[in-house]
Amino acid sequence: MKTLTTISGRQIRVSANYFKRTFTIKTESGKYRTNKMTKEEFQSCLNNTGNDWQQFLRSEDYYKV
């Protein structure tokens, strides 16, 4: 699990499930899981920053766990 920090100082913890090609994202407001991604999307997201994940949570490509 990686702990990332956004520009605003928000802590985001992210763990990858390589088999299912999903990510679990934990913030102070909850725990979220991405929908299954393509191999290319998944590989690209492995390098996401805290700000990238914060932006991702503004989309609808995840669900609350």
PDBQT receptor file of N, H, CA, C and O in Angstrom, charges set to zero:
ATOM      1  N   MET A   1       0.851  -1.177   0.000  1.00  0.00    +0.000 N 
ATOM      2  CA  MET A   1       0.000   0.000   0.000  1.00  0.00    +0.000 C 
ATOM      3  C   MET A   1       0.896   1.238   0.000  1.00  0.00    +0.000 C 
ATOM      4  O   MET A   1       1.827   1.349   0.798  1.00  0.00    +0.000 OA
ATOM      5  N   LYS A   2       0.597   2.161  -0.907  1.00  0.00    +0.000 N 
ATOM      6  H   LYS A   2      -0.160   2.071  -1.555  1.00  0.00    +0.000 HD
ATOM      7  CA  LYS A   2       1.342   3.413  -0.973  1.00  0.00    +0.000 C 
ATOM      8  C   LYS A   2       0.531   4.509  -0.307  1.00  0.00    +0.000 C 
ATOM      9  O   LYS A   2      -0.684   4.588  -0.489  1.00  0.00    +0.000 OA
ATOM     10  N   THR A   3       1.197   5.351   0.459  1.00  0.00    +0.000 N 
ATOM     11  H   THR A   3       2.184   5.287   0.607  1.00  0.00    +0.000 HD
ATOM     12  CA  THR A   3       0.565   6.523   1.028  1.00  0.00    +0.000 C 
ATOM     13  C   THR A   3       1.034   7.726   0.227  1.00  0.00    +0.000 C 
ATOM     14  O   THR A   3       2.231   8.000   0.131  1.00  0.00    +0.000 OA
ATOM     15  N   LEU A   4       0.072   8.439  -0.346  1.00  0.00    +0.000 N 
ATOM     16  H   LEU A   4      -0.900   8.217  -0.268  1.00  0.00    +0.000 HD
ATOM     17  CA  LEU A   4       0.356   9.597  -1.188  1.00  0.00    +0.000 C 
ATOM     18  C   LEU A   4      -0.256  10.835  -0.561  1.00  0.00    +0.000 C 
ATOM     19  O   LEU A   4      -1.237  10.745   0.178  1.00  0.00    +0.000 OA
ATOM     20  N   THR A   5       0.316  11.978  -0.851  1.00  0.00    +0.000 N 
ATOM     21  H   THR A   5       1.113  12.051  -1.450  1.00  0.00    +0.000 HD
ATOM     22  CA  THR A   5      -0.194  13.239  -0.333  1.00  0.00    +0.000 C 
ATOM     23  C   THR A   5      -0.513  14.157  -1.500  1.00  0.00    +0.000 C 
ATOM     24  O   THR A   5       0.261  14.262  -2.451  1.00  0.00    +0.000 OA
ATOM     25  N   THR A   6      -1.665  14.822  -1.419  1.00  0.00    +0.000 N 
ATOM     26  H   THR A   6      -2.294  14.736  -0.646  1.00  0.00    +0.000 HD
ATOM     27  CA  THR A   6      -2.061  15.771  -2.454  1.00  0.00    +0.000 C 
ATOM     28  C   THR A   6      -1.451  17.132  -2.155  1.00  0.00    +0.000 C 
ATOM     29  O   THR A   6      -0.853  17.338  -1.099  1.00  0.00    +0.000 OA
ATOM     30  N   ILE A   7      -1.606  18.043  -3.080  1.00  0.00    +0.000 N 
ATOM     31  H   ILE A   7      -2.092  17.876  -3.938  1.00  0.00    +0.000 HD
ATOM     32  CA  ILE A   7      -1.104  19.405  -2.882  1.00  0.00    +0.000 C 
ATOM     33  C   ILE A   7      -1.731  20.046  -1.647  1.00  0.00    +0.000 C 
ATOM     34  O   ILE A   7      -1.078  20.810  -0.935  1.00  0.00    +0.000 OA
ATOM     35  N   SER A   8      -3.004  19.730  -1.398  1.00  0.00    +0.000 N 
ATOM     36  H   SER A   8      -3.534  19.110  -1.977  1.00  0.00    +0.000 HD
ATOM     37  CA  SER A   8      -3.698  20.313  -0.249  1.00  0.00    +0.000 C 
ATOM     38  C   SER A   8      -3.341  19.631   1.067  1.00  0.00    +0.000 C 
ATOM     39  O   SER A   8      -3.825  20.041   2.121  1.00  0.00    +0.000 OA
ATOM     40  N   GLY A   9      -2.488  18.581   1.023  1.00  0.00    +0.000 N 
ATOM     41  H   GLY A   9      -2.095  18.248   0.166  1.00  0.00    +0.000 HD
ATOM     42  CA  GLY A   9      -2.071  17.902   2.243  1.00  0.00    +0.000 C 
ATOM     43  C   GLY A   9      -2.919  16.709   2.608  1.00  0.00    +0.000 C 
ATOM     44  O   GLY A   9      -2.692  16.092   3.649  1.00  0.00    +0.000 OA
ATOM     45  N   ARG A  10      -3.879  16.368   1.790  1.00  0.00    +0.000 N 
ATOM     46  H   ARG A  10      -4.063  16.869   0.944  1.00  0.00    +0.000 HD
ATOM     47  CA  ARG A  10      -4.770  15.230   2.037  1.00  0.00    +0.000 C 
ATOM     48  C   ARG A  10      -3.996  13.924   1.836  1.00  0.00    +0.000 C 
ATOM     49  O   ARG A  10      -3.285  13.767   0.843  1.00  0.00    +0.000 OA
ATOM     50  N   GLN A  11      -4.136  12.992   2.776  1.00  0.00    +0.000 N 
ATOM     51  H   GLN A  11      -4.713  13.119   3.582  1.00  0.00    +0.000 HD
ATOM     52  CA  GLN A  11      -3.479  11.687   2.690  1.00  0.00    +0.000 C 
ATOM     53  C   GLN A  11      -4.391  10.707   1.954  1.00  0.00    +0.000 C 
ATOM     54  O   GLN A  11      -5.572  10.583   2.278  1.00  0.00    +0.000 OA
ATOM     55  N   ILE A  12      -3.833  10.015   0.964  1.00  0.00    +0.000 N 
ATOM     56  H   ILE A  12      -2.873  10.116   0.702  1.00  0.00    +0.000 HD
ATOM     57  CA  ILE A  12      -4.570   9.001   0.218  1.00  0.00    +0.000 C 
ATOM     58  C   ILE A  12      -3.711   7.741   0.200  1.00  0.00    +0.000 C 
ATOM     59  O   ILE A  12      -2.544   7.784  -0.192  1.00  0.00    +0.000 OA
ATOM     60  N   ARG A  13      -4.292   6.614   0.627  1.00  0.00    +0.000 N 
ATOM     61  H   ARG A  13      -5.240   6.579   0.945  1.00  0.00    +0.000 HD
ATOM     62  CA  ARG A  13      -3.580   5.337   0.598  1.00  0.00    +0.000 C 
ATOM     63  C   ARG A  13      -4.162   4.497  -0.530  1.00  0.00    +0.000 C 
ATOM     64  O   ARG A  13      -5.379   4.364  -0.653  1.00  0.00    +0.000 OA
ATOM     65  N   VAL A  14      -3.285   3.935  -1.349  1.00  0.00    +0.000 N 
ATOM     66  H   VAL A  14      -2.296   4.043  -1.249  1.00  0.00    +0.000 HD
ATOM     67  CA  VAL A  14      -3.715   3.197  -2.537  1.00  0.00    +0.000 C 
ATOM     68  C   VAL A  14      -3.029   1.839  -2.563  1.00  0.00    +0.000 C 
ATOM     69  O   VAL A  14      -1.818   1.738  -2.367  1.00  0.00    +0.000 OA
ATOM     70  N   SER A  15      -3.812   0.801  -2.807  1.00  0.00    +0.000 N 
ATOM     71  H   SER A  15      -4.795   0.883  -2.967  1.00  0.00    +0.000 HD
ATOM     72  CA  SER A  15      -3.227  -0.529  -2.997  1.00  0.00    +0.000 C 
ATOM     73  C   SER A  15      -3.760  -1.109  -4.305  1.00  0.00    +0.000 C 
ATOM     74  O   SER A  15      -4.922  -0.908  -4.658  1.00  0.00    +0.000 OA
ATOM     75  N   ALA A  16      -2.899  -1.826  -5.013  1.00  0.00    +0.000 N 
ATOM     76  H   ALA A  16      -1.956  -1.989  -4.725  1.00  0.00    +0.000 HD
ATOM     77  CA  ALA A  16      -3.240  -2.394  -6.311  1.00  0.00    +0.000 C 
ATOM     78  C   ALA A  16      -3.524  -3.888  -6.183  1.00  0.00    +0.000 C 
ATOM     79  O   ALA A  16      -2.829  -4.602  -5.459  1.00  0.00    +0.000 OA
ATOM     80  N   ASN A  17      -4.551  -4.349  -6.891  1.00  0.00    +0.000 N 
ATOM     81  H   ASN A  17      -5.115  -3.769  -7.479  1.00  0.00    +0.000 HD
ATOM     82  CA  ASN A  17      -4.837  -5.769  -7.015  1.00  0.00    +0.000 C 
ATOM     83  C   ASN A  17      -4.498  -6.128  -8.455  1.00  0.00    +0.000 C 
ATOM     84  O   ASN A  17      -5.290  -5.877  -9.363  1.00  0.00    +0.000 OA
ATOM     85  N   TYR A  18      -3.330  -6.710  -8.664  1.00  0.00    +0.000 N 
ATOM     86  H   TYR A  18      -2.686  -6.914  -7.926  1.00  0.00    +0.000 HD
ATOM     87  CA  TYR A  18      -2.841  -7.004 -10.007  1.00  0.00    +0.000 C 
ATOM     88  C   TYR A  18      -3.686  -8.065 -10.706  1.00  0.00    +0.000 C 
ATOM     89  O   TYR A  18      -3.864  -8.009 -11.923  1.00  0.00    +0.000 OA
ATOM     90  N   PHE A  19      -4.205  -9.024  -9.956  1.00  0.00    +0.000 N 
ATOM     91  H   PHE A  19      -4.061  -9.069  -8.967  1.00  0.00    +0.000 HD
ATOM     92  CA  PHE A  19      -5.001 -10.095 -10.543  1.00  0.00    +0.000 C 
ATOM     93  C   PHE A  19      -6.332  -9.566 -11.095  1.00  0.00    +0.000 C 
ATOM     94  O   PHE A  19      -6.731  -9.911 -12.207  1.00  0.00    +0.000 OA
ATOM     95  N   LYS A  20      -7.011  -8.729 -10.308  1.00  0.00    +0.000 N 
ATOM     96  H   LYS A  20      -6.687  -8.449  -9.404  1.00  0.00    +0.000 HD
ATOM     97  CA  LYS A  20      -8.316  -8.188 -10.726  1.00  0.00    +0.000 C 
ATOM     98  C   LYS A  20      -8.199  -6.876 -11.498  1.00  0.00    +0.000 C 
ATOM     99  O   LYS A  20      -9.187  -6.395 -12.053  1.00  0.00    +0.000 OA
ATOM    100  N   ARG A  21      -6.992  -6.290 -11.538  1.00  0.00    +0.000 N 
ATOM    101  H   ARG A  21      -6.190  -6.680 -11.087  1.00  0.00    +0.000 HD
ATOM    102  CA  ARG A  21      -6.729  -4.998 -12.184  1.00  0.00    +0.000 C 
ATOM    103  C   ARG A  21      -7.640  -3.901 -11.616  1.00  0.00    +0.000 C 
ATOM    104  O   ARG A  21      -8.297  -3.162 -12.349  1.00  0.00    +0.000 OA
ATOM    105  N   THR A  22      -7.650  -3.830 -10.285  1.00  0.00    +0.000 N 
ATOM    106  H   THR A  22      -7.116  -4.430  -9.690  1.00  0.00    +0.000 HD
ATOM    107  CA  THR A  22      -8.391  -2.783  -9.583  1.00  0.00    +0.000 C 
ATOM    108  C   THR A  22      -7.474  -2.144  -8.544  1.00  0.00    +0.000 C 
ATOM    109  O   THR A  22      -6.418  -2.681  -8.208  1.00  0.00    +0.000 OA
ATOM    110  N   PHE A  23      -7.898  -0.995  -8.048  1.00  0.00    +0.000 N 
ATOM    111  H   PHE A  23      -8.755  -0.559  -8.321  1.00  0.00    +0.000 HD
ATOM    112  CA  PHE A  23      -7.191  -0.313  -6.972  1.00  0.00    +0.000 C 
ATOM    113  C   PHE A  23      -8.169  -0.071  -5.835  1.00  0.00    +0.000 C 
ATOM    114  O   PHE A  23      -9.353   0.178  -6.063  1.00  0.00    +0.000 OA
ATOM    115  N   THR A  24      -7.668  -0.145  -4.609  1.00  0.00    +0.000 N 
ATOM    116  H   THR A  24      -6.706  -0.346  -4.423  1.00  0.00    +0.000 HD
ATOM    117  CA  THR A  24      -8.442   0.244  -3.436  1.00  0.00    +0.000 C 
ATOM    118  C   THR A  24      -7.846   1.558  -2.954  1.00  0.00    +0.000 C 
ATOM    119  O   THR A  24      -6.639   1.667  -2.740  1.00  0.00    +0.000 OA
ATOM    120  N   ILE A  25      -8.705   2.546  -2.788  1.00  0.00    +0.000 N 
ATOM    121  H   ILE A  25      -9.685   2.458  -2.962  1.00  0.00    +0.000 HD
ATOM    122  CA  ILE A  25      -8.287   3.894  -2.412  1.00  0.00    +0.000 C 
ATOM    123  C   ILE A  25      -8.914   4.221  -1.061  1.00  0.00    +0.000 C 
ATOM    124  O   ILE A  25     -10.135   4.177  -0.909  1.00  0.00    +0.000 OA
ATOM    125  N   LYS A  26      -8.077   4.546  -0.088  1.00  0.00    +0.000 N 
ATOM    126  H   LYS A  26      -7.085   4.581  -0.211  1.00  0.00    +0.000 HD
ATOM    127  CA  LYS A  26      -8.573   4.897   1.245  1.00  0.00    +0.000 C 
ATOM    128  C   LYS A  26      -8.260   6.358   1.511  1.00  0.00    +0.000 C 
ATOM    129  O   LYS A  26      -7.124   6.805   1.350  1.00  0.00    +0.000 OA
ATOM    130  N   THR A  27      -9.287   7.098   1.922  1.00  0.00    +0.000 N 
ATOM    131  H   THR A  27     -10.210   6.736   2.052  1.00  0.00    +0.000 HD
ATOM    132  CA  THR A  27      -9.131   8.493   2.307  1.00  0.00    +0.000 C 
ATOM    133  C   THR A  27      -9.769   8.668   3.679  1.00  0.00    +0.000 C 
ATOM    134  O   THR A  27     -10.331   7.723   4.232  1.00  0.00    +0.000 OA
ATOM    135  N   GLU A  28      -9.682   9.870   4.223  1.00  0.00    +0.000 N 
ATOM    136  H   GLU A  28      -9.226  10.638   3.774  1.00  0.00    +0.000 HD
ATOM    137  CA  GLU A  28     -10.316  10.114   5.516  1.00  0.00    +0.000 C 
ATOM    138  C   GLU A  28     -11.840  10.054   5.416  1.00  0.00    +0.000 C 
ATOM    139  O   GLU A  28     -12.520   9.901   6.431  1.00  0.00    +0.000 OA
ATOM    140  N   SER A  29     -12.379  10.172   4.207  1.00  0.00    +0.000 N 
ATOM    141  H   SER A  29     -11.826  10.296   3.383  1.00  0.00    +0.000 HD
ATOM    142  CA  SER A  29     -13.837  10.155   4.045  1.00  0.00    +0.000 C 
ATOM    143  C   SER A  29     -14.385   8.793   3.634  1.00  0.00    +0.000 C 
ATOM    144  O   SER A  29     -15.602   8.641   3.533  1.00  0.00    +0.000 OA
ATOM    145  N   GLY A  30     -13.532   7.796   3.394  1.00  0.00    +0.000 N 
ATOM    146  H   GLY A  30     -12.543   7.920   3.476  1.00  0.00    +0.000 HD
ATOM    147  CA  GLY A  30     -14.046   6.480   3.054  1.00  0.00    +0.000 C 
ATOM    148  C   GLY A  30     -13.062   5.612   2.302  1.00  0.00    +0.000 C 
ATOM    149  O   GLY A  30     -11.906   5.975   2.085  1.00  0.00    +0.000 OA
ATOM    150  N   LYS A  31     -13.567   4.445   1.908  1.00  0.00    +0.000 N 
ATOM    151  H   LYS A  31     -14.506   4.150   2.084  1.00  0.00    +0.000 HD
ATOM    152  CA  LYS A  31     -12.772   3.455   1.176  1.00  0.00    +0.000 C 
ATOM    153  C   LYS A  31     -13.481   3.195  -0.148  1.00  0.00    +0.000 C 
ATOM    154  O   LYS A  31     -14.692   2.978  -0.182  1.00  0.00    +0.000 OA
ATOM    155  N   TYR A  32     -12.722   3.219  -1.228  1.00  0.00    +0.000 N 
ATOM    156  H   TYR A  32     -11.738   3.395  -1.200  1.00  0.00    +0.000 HD
ATOM    157  CA  TYR A  32     -13.292   3.101  -2.566  1.00  0.00    +0.000 C 
ATOM    158  C   TYR A  32     -12.524   2.069  -3.370  1.00  0.00    +0.000 C 
ATOM    159  O   TYR A  32     -11.345   1.822  -3.116  1.00  0.00    +0.000 OA
ATOM    160  N   ARG A  33     -13.199   1.464  -4.347  1.00  0.00    +0.000 N 
ATOM    161  H   ARG A  33     -14.157   1.664  -4.554  1.00  0.00    +0.000 HD
ATOM    162  CA  ARG A  33     -12.538   0.514  -5.241  1.00  0.00    +0.000 C 
ATOM    163  C   ARG A  33     -12.860   0.889  -6.675  1.00  0.00    +0.000 C 
ATOM    164  O   ARG A  33     -14.001   1.210  -7.007  1.00  0.00    +0.000 OA
ATOM    165  N   THR A  34     -11.844   0.846  -7.518  1.00  0.00    +0.000 N 
ATOM    166  H   THR A  34     -10.917   0.585  -7.249  1.00  0.00    +0.000 HD
ATOM    167  CA  THR A  34     -12.048   1.175  -8.923  1.00  0.00    +0.000 C 
ATOM    168  C   THR A  34     -12.778   0.038  -9.618  1.00  0.00    +0.000 C 
ATOM    169  O   THR A  34     -12.742  -1.106  -9.164  1.00  0.00    +0.000 OA
ATOM    170  N   ASN A  35     -13.435   0.356 -10.715  1.00  0.00    +0.000 N 
ATOM    171  H   ASN A  35     -13.465   1.285 -11.085  1.00  0.00    +0.000 HD
ATOM    172  CA  ASN A  35     -13.976  -0.681 -11.578  1.00  0.00    +0.000 C 
ATOM    173  C   ASN A  35     -12.795  -1.373 -12.247  1.00  0.00    +0.000 C 
ATOM    174  O   ASN A  35     -11.694  -0.824 -12.279  1.00  0.00    +0.000 OA
ATOM    175  N   LYS A  36     -13.012  -2.571 -12.782  1.00  0.00    +0.000 N 
ATOM    176  H   LYS A  36     -13.907  -3.017 -12.757  1.00  0.00    +0.000 HD
ATOM    177  CA  LYS A  36     -11.931  -3.289 -13.450  1.00  0.00    +0.000 C 
ATOM    178  C   LYS A  36     -11.426  -2.471 -14.636  1.00  0.00    +0.000 C 
ATOM    179  O   LYS A  36     -12.210  -1.911 -15.402  1.00  0.00    +0.000 OA
ATOM    180  N   MET A  37     -10.111  -2.414 -14.768  1.00  0.00    +0.000 N 
ATOM    181  H   MET A  37      -9.475  -2.868 -14.146  1.00  0.00    +0.000 HD
ATOM    182  CA  MET A  37      -9.488  -1.604 -15.809  1.00  0.00    +0.000 C 
ATOM    183  C   MET A  37      -8.875  -2.489 -16.891  1.00  0.00    +0.000 C 
ATOM    184  O   MET A  37      -8.637  -3.677 -16.676  1.00  0.00    +0.000 OA
ATOM    185  N   THR A  38      -8.627  -1.903 -18.041  1.00  0.00    +0.000 N 
ATOM    186  H   THR A  38      -8.820  -0.938 -18.216  1.00  0.00    +0.000 HD
ATOM    187  CA  THR A  38      -7.865  -2.604 -19.067  1.00  0.00    +0.000 C 
ATOM    188  C   THR A  38      -6.418  -2.688 -18.597  1.00  0.00    +0.000 C 
ATOM    189  O   THR A  38      -6.017  -1.983 -17.671  1.00  0.00    +0.000 OA
ATOM    190  N   LYS A  39      -5.646  -3.544 -19.232  1.00  0.00    +0.000 N 
ATOM    191  H   LYS A  39      -5.972  -4.117 -19.985  1.00  0.00    +0.000 HD
ATOM    192  CA  LYS A  39      -4.233  -3.682 -18.851  1.00  0.00    +0.000 C 
ATOM    193  C   LYS A  39      -3.498  -2.356 -18.991  1.00  0.00    +0.000 C 
ATOM    194  O   LYS A  39      -2.686  -1.994 -18.140  1.00  0.00    +0.000 OA
ATOM    195  N   GLU A  40      -3.785  -1.639 -20.064  1.00  0.00    +0.000 N 
ATOM    196  H   GLU A  40      -4.445  -1.933 -20.756  1.00  0.00    +0.000 HD
ATOM    197  CA  GLU A  40      -3.113  -0.363 -20.316  1.00  0.00    +0.000 C 
ATOM    198  C   GLU A  40      -3.479   0.682 -19.261  1.00  0.00    +0.000 C 
ATOM    199  O   GLU A  40      -2.612   1.389 -18.748  1.00  0.00    +0.000 OA
ATOM    200  N   GLU A  41      -4.781   0.772 -18.944  1.00  0.00    +0.000 N 
ATOM    201  H   GLU A  41      -5.486   0.198 -19.361  1.00  0.00    +0.000 HD
ATOM    202  CA  GLU A  41      -5.226   1.724 -17.915  1.00  0.00    +0.000 C 
ATOM    203  C   GLU A  41      -4.575   1.401 -16.570  1.00  0.00    +0.000 C 
ATOM    204  O   GLU A  41      -4.093   2.289 -15.867  1.00  0.00    +0.000 OA
ATOM    205  N   PHE A  42      -4.571   0.117 -16.231  1.00  0.00    +0.000 N 
ATOM    206  H   PHE A  42      -4.962  -0.604 -16.803  1.00  0.00    +0.000 HD
ATOM    207  CA  PHE A  42      -4.027  -0.312 -14.948  1.00  0.00    +0.000 C 
ATOM    208  C   PHE A  42      -2.548   0.045 -14.845  1.00  0.00    +0.000 C 
ATOM    209  O   PHE A  42      -2.109   0.605 -13.841  1.00  0.00    +0.000 OA
ATOM    210  N   GLN A  43      -1.783  -0.278 -15.879  1.00  0.00    +0.000 N 
ATOM    211  H   GLN A  43      -2.139  -0.732 -16.695  1.00  0.00    +0.000 HD
ATOM    212  CA  GLN A  43      -0.350   0.028 -15.883  1.00  0.00    +0.000 C 
ATOM    213  C   GLN A  43      -0.113   1.524 -15.756  1.00  0.00    +0.000 C 
ATOM    214  O   GLN A  43       0.802   1.954 -15.054  1.00  0.00    +0.000 OA
ATOM    215  N   SER A  44      -0.929   2.312 -16.430  1.00  0.00    +0.000 N 
ATOM    216  H   SER A  44      -1.672   1.963 -17.000  1.00  0.00    +0.000 HD
ATOM    217  CA  SER A  44      -0.804   3.764 -16.372  1.00  0.00    +0.000 C 
ATOM    218  C   SER A  44      -1.091   4.287 -14.963  1.00  0.00    +0.000 C 
ATOM    219  O   SER A  44      -0.404   5.189 -14.483  1.00  0.00    +0.000 OA
ATOM    220  N   CYS A  45      -2.090   3.732 -14.312  1.00  0.00    +0.000 N 
ATOM    221  H   CYS A  45      -2.649   3.000 -14.702  1.00  0.00    +0.000 HD
ATOM    222  CA  CYS A  45      -2.480   4.195 -12.975  1.00  0.00    +0.000 C 
ATOM    223  C   CYS A  45      -1.476   3.804 -11.891  1.00  0.00    +0.000 C 
ATOM    224  O   CYS A  45      -1.488   4.387 -10.806  1.00  0.00    +0.000 OA
ATOM    225  N   LEU A  46      -0.622   2.845 -12.159  1.00  0.00    +0.000 N 
ATOM    226  H   LEU A  46      -0.612   2.371 -13.039  1.00  0.00    +0.000 HD
ATOM    227  CA  LEU A  46       0.391   2.462 -11.173  1.00  0.00    +0.000 C 
ATOM    228  C   LEU A  46       1.313   3.628 -10.840  1.00  0.00    +0.000 C 
ATOM    229  O   LEU A  46       1.926   3.647  -9.773  1.00  0.00    +0.000 OA
ATOM    230  N   ASN A  47       1.416   4.597 -11.742  1.00  0.00    +0.000 N 
ATOM    231  H   ASN A  47       0.917   4.581 -12.608  1.00  0.00    +0.000 HD
ATOM    232  CA  ASN A  47       2.292   5.752 -11.534  1.00  0.00    +0.000 C 
ATOM    233  C   ASN A  47       1.533   7.001 -11.086  1.00  0.00    +0.000 C 
ATOM    234  O   ASN A  47       2.106   8.090 -11.061  1.00  0.00    +0.000 OA
ATOM    235  N   ASN A  48       0.259   6.860 -10.735  1.00  0.00    +0.000 N 
ATOM    236  H   ASN A  48      -0.206   5.975 -10.756  1.00  0.00    +0.000 HD
ATOM    237  CA  ASN A  48      -0.540   8.017 -10.327  1.00  0.00    +0.000 C 
ATOM    238  C   ASN A  48       0.015   8.673  -9.064  1.00  0.00    +0.000 C 
ATOM    239  O   ASN A  48       0.540   8.006  -8.173  1.00  0.00    +0.000 OA
ATOM    240  N   THR A  49      -0.115   9.982  -9.014  1.00  0.00    +0.000 N 
ATOM    241  H   THR A  49      -0.541  10.524  -9.738  1.00  0.00    +0.000 HD
ATOM    242  CA  THR A  49       0.246  10.749  -7.823  1.00  0.00    +0.000 C 
ATOM    243  C   THR A  49      -0.996  10.906  -6.944  1.00  0.00    +0.000 C 
ATOM    244  O   THR A  49      -2.095  10.507  -7.328  1.00  0.00    +0.000 OA
ATOM    245  N   GLY A  50      -0.808  11.484  -5.782  1.00  0.00    +0.000 N 
ATOM    246  H   GLY A  50       0.085  11.809  -5.470  1.00  0.00    +0.000 HD
ATOM    247  CA  GLY A  50      -1.951  11.757  -4.908  1.00  0.00    +0.000 C 
ATOM    248  C   GLY A  50      -2.975  12.647  -5.587  1.00  0.00    +0.000 C 
ATOM    249  O   GLY A  50      -4.179  12.443  -5.434  1.00  0.00    +0.000 OA
ATOM    250  N   ASN A  51      -2.503  13.636  -6.339  1.00  0.00    +0.000 N 
ATOM    251  H   ASN A  51      -1.525  13.803  -6.463  1.00  0.00    +0.000 HD
ATOM    252  CA  ASN A  51      -3.423  14.529  -7.044  1.00  0.00    +0.000 C 
ATOM    253  C   ASN A  51      -4.169  13.801  -8.155  1.00  0.00    +0.000 C 
ATOM    254  O   ASN A  51      -5.339  14.085  -8.411  1.00  0.00    +0.000 OA
ATOM    255  N   ASP A  52      -3.488  12.855  -8.821  1.00  0.00    +0.000 N 
ATOM    256  H   ASP A  52      -2.537  12.624  -8.613  1.00  0.00    +0.000 HD
ATOM    257  CA  ASP A  52      -4.160  12.064  -9.855  1.00  0.00    +0.000 C 
ATOM    258  C   ASP A  52      -5.308  11.262  -9.249  1.00  0.00    +0.000 C 
ATOM    259  O   ASP A  52      -6.395  11.203  -9.825  1.00  0.00    +0.000 OA
ATOM    260  N   TRP A  53      -5.075  10.644  -8.087  1.00  0.00    +0.000 N 
ATOM    261  H   TRP A  53      -4.193  10.692  -7.619  1.00  0.00    +0.000 HD
ATOM    262  CA  TRP A  53      -6.134   9.858  -7.438  1.00  0.00    +0.000 C 
ATOM    263  C   TRP A  53      -7.266  10.757  -6.930  1.00  0.00    +0.000 C 
ATOM    264  O   TRP A  53      -8.436  10.376  -6.981  1.00  0.00    +0.000 OA
ATOM    265  N   GLN A  54      -6.919  11.926  -6.451  1.00  0.00    +0.000 N 
ATOM    266  H   GLN A  54      -5.969  12.235  -6.409  1.00  0.00    +0.000 HD
ATOM    267  CA  GLN A  54      -7.947  12.863  -6.003  1.00  0.00    +0.000 C 
ATOM    268  C   GLN A  54      -8.843  13.242  -7.186  1.00  0.00    +0.000 C 
ATOM    269  O   GLN A  54     -10.064  13.309  -7.050  1.00  0.00    +0.000 OA
ATOM    270  N   GLN A  55      -8.234  13.486  -8.328  1.00  0.00    +0.000 N 
ATOM    271  H   GLN A  55      -7.241  13.432  -8.438  1.00  0.00    +0.000 HD
ATOM    272  CA  GLN A  55      -8.996  13.802  -9.543  1.00  0.00    +0.000 C 
ATOM    273  C   GLN A  55      -9.832  12.599  -9.974  1.00  0.00    +0.000 C 
ATOM    274  O   GLN A  55     -10.974  12.759 -10.404  1.00  0.00    +0.000 OA
ATOM    275  N   PHE A  56      -9.267  11.396  -9.860  1.00  0.00    +0.000 N 
ATOM    276  H   PHE A  56      -8.339  11.266  -9.511  1.00  0.00    +0.000 HD
ATOM    277  CA  PHE A  56      -9.980  10.174 -10.220  1.00  0.00    +0.000 C 
ATOM    278  C   PHE A  56     -11.261  10.031  -9.402  1.00  0.00    +0.000 C 
ATOM    279  O   PHE A  56     -12.287   9.594  -9.923  1.00  0.00    +0.000 OA
ATOM    280  N   LEU A  57     -11.204  10.400  -8.120  1.00  0.00    +0.000 N 
ATOM    281  H   LEU A  57     -10.371  10.755  -7.696  1.00  0.00    +0.000 HD
ATOM    282  CA  LEU A  57     -12.375  10.263  -7.253  1.00  0.00    +0.000 C 
ATOM    283  C   LEU A  57     -13.498  11.228  -7.636  1.00  0.00    +0.000 C 
ATOM    284  O   LEU A  57     -14.606  11.120  -7.111  1.00  0.00    +0.000 OA
ATOM    285  N   ARG A  58     -13.231  12.153  -8.527  1.00  0.00    +0.000 N 
ATOM    286  H   ARG A  58     -12.331  12.241  -8.953  1.00  0.00    +0.000 HD
ATOM    287  CA  ARG A  58     -14.284  13.044  -9.036  1.00  0.00    +0.000 C 
ATOM    288  C   ARG A  58     -15.041  12.408 -10.203  1.00  0.00    +0.000 C 
ATOM    289  O   ARG A  58     -16.076  12.918 -10.632  1.00  0.00    +0.000 OA
ATOM    290  N   SER A  59     -14.517  11.291 -10.712  1.00  0.00    +0.000 N 
ATOM    291  H   SER A  59     -13.677  10.876 -10.363  1.00  0.00    +0.000 HD
ATOM    292  CA  SER A  59     -15.180  10.572 -11.804  1.00  0.00    +0.000 C 
ATOM    293  C   SER A  59     -16.213   9.607 -11.211  1.00  0.00    +0.000 C 
ATOM    294  O   SER A  59     -16.496   9.653 -10.014  1.00  0.00    +0.000 OA
ATOM    295  N   GLU A  60     -16.761   8.753 -12.039  1.00  0.00    +0.000 N 
ATOM    296  H   GLU A  60     -16.531   8.716 -13.011  1.00  0.00    +0.000 HD
ATOM    297  CA  GLU A  60     -17.711   7.755 -11.553  1.00  0.00    +0.000 C 
ATOM    298  C   GLU A  60     -17.228   6.348 -11.881  1.00  0.00    +0.000 C 
ATOM    299  O   GLU A  60     -18.035   5.445 -12.099  1.00  0.00    +0.000 OA
ATOM    300  N   ASP A  61     -15.917   6.164 -11.917  1.00  0.00    +0.000 N 
ATOM    301  H   ASP A  61     -15.261   6.898 -11.740  1.00  0.00    +0.000 HD
ATOM    302  CA  ASP A  61     -15.332   4.880 -12.284  1.00  0.00    +0.000 C 
ATOM    303  C   ASP A  61     -14.949   4.050 -11.051  1.00  0.00    +0.000 C 
ATOM    304  O   ASP A  61     -14.015   3.251 -11.107  1.00  0.00    +0.000 OA
ATOM    305  N   TYR A  62     -15.657   4.237  -9.962  1.00  0.00    +0.000 N 
ATOM    306  H   TYR A  62     -16.416   4.886  -9.917  1.00  0.00    +0.000 HD
ATOM    307  CA  TYR A  62     -15.354   3.520  -8.728  1.00  0.00    +0.000 C 
ATOM    308  C   TYR A  62     -16.642   3.321  -7.944  1.00  0.00    +0.000 C 
ATOM    309  O   TYR A  62     -17.687   3.867  -8.296  1.00  0.00    +0.000 OA
ATOM    310  N   TYR A  63     -16.556   2.533  -6.879  1.00  0.00    +0.000 N 
ATOM    311  H   TYR A  63     -15.707   2.089  -6.594  1.00  0.00    +0.000 HD
ATOM    312  CA  TYR A  63     -17.694   2.366  -5.974  1.00  0.00    +0.000 C 
ATOM    313  C   TYR A  63     -17.173   2.348  -4.536  1.00  0.00    +0.000 C 
ATOM    314  O   TYR A  63     -16.007   2.046  -4.279  1.00  0.00    +0.000 OA
ATOM    315  N   LYS A  64     -18.063   2.678  -3.621  1.00  0.00    +0.000 N 
ATOM    316  H   LYS A  64     -19.010   2.923  -3.830  1.00  0.00    +0.000 HD
ATOM    317  CA  LYS A  64     -17.693   2.723  -2.203  1.00  0.00    +0.000 C 
ATOM    318  C   LYS A  64     -17.714   1.311  -1.640  1.00  0.00    +0.000 C 
ATOM    319  O   LYS A  64     -18.626   0.529  -1.908  1.00  0.00    +0.000 OA
ATOM    320  N   VAL A  65     -16.685   1.002  -0.850  1.00  0.00    +0.000 N 
ATOM    321  H   VAL A  65     -15.944   1.638  -0.632  1.00  0.00    +0.000 HD
ATOM    322  CA  VAL A  65     -16.568  -0.332  -0.260  1.00  0.00    +0.000 C 
ATOM    323  C   VAL A  65     -17.047  -0.298   1.172  1.00  0.00    +0.000 C 
ATOM    324  O   VAL A  65     -17.032  -1.324   1.852  1.00  0.00    +0.000 OA
TER     325      VAL A  65
